[in-house]
């Protein structure tokens, strides 16, 4: 029997792993599908090709479906996100020159400390202003990206005004290391392996991982046009089941070397296999801790950040409606077919600084804290 072919757009980022593994390791066939991953050069291309029907599904920036629901995308095509593609995976990298200025401003500064790094950058910005020099310029991959919002969150929490004091531009992920090396920018926030490649090339220093800013935080989602998903419910369910199996395979330590080789291949990320070690060893969570569950509370946070940074003036009702483009009901239905225990609630509960139990479809689930670095105890999700 022939299987339906689904064209899926992806960017050469390590968190495309679940999609690529599902296609390369036969998990698609087990679900009665044939996945055809198509590598793209920008998130804008993926967004547009999904909107016009050239892709059936896509590796999407987690805020994109929310932005679409708020009318912030060029092509007004409603999207849905019934699955996340893992937790973590981003990092902030700065030029060696900027890192040098930061370590002069704060001797003993070490990577991995968002409070100290923010204080050092604040001093650098002030010193440059007094000297009549340009402020350090940063880049992110897209205006509606987790990269943009976590970078802005860190800067603002560190006492720096994004845009006004620290310019932020948009650059496609594969071009970021070169932009850093040639002095076009002083830093960036991007998914791996582009941070590791910038450091390996001698031009950059990886100063913060995503988890240093927001522990157990979302990054990419599986995206569909809403009309396509409604007309192809069986395929949507099949794809989710295939990706759940692929996520388990990616999370298995014994598969790490094979996963790195698969991702490094020319038709995948096309990067040196050793550049993937940092993110596969400690940067990405593929399974466990509800890593692939599409929490509506995450979508709501992204919408709140869009309002915070002036991308929308939408009120509470519109923001809440936009958050509902995340579809945990579809995820839960697919997981039930596999007999999996997944969250029975749509909102990630406040966890403070400790693990907590949430209701599951079969039994309570233990979740690790999801928490911003500057957050007071009690809420579990970052404040606006």
Secondary structure by P-SEA (a helix, b strand, c coil): cbbbbbbbbbcccccaaaaaaaaaacccccccbbbbbbbbccaaaaaaaaaaccccccccccaaaaaaaacccccbbbbbbccccccccbbbbbcaaaaaaaaaaccccccccaaaaaaaaaaaaaaaaaaccccbbbbccccccaaaaaaaaaaaaacccccccbbbbbbcccaaaaaaaaccccccccccaaaaaaaaaccccccccccccccccccccccccaaaaaacaaaaaaaaaaaaaaaaaaacccaaaaaaaaaacccccccccccccccccccccccccccccccaaaaaaaaaaaaaaccccccaaaaaaaaccccaaaaaaaaaaacccccccccccccccccccccccccbbbbccccccccccccccccc
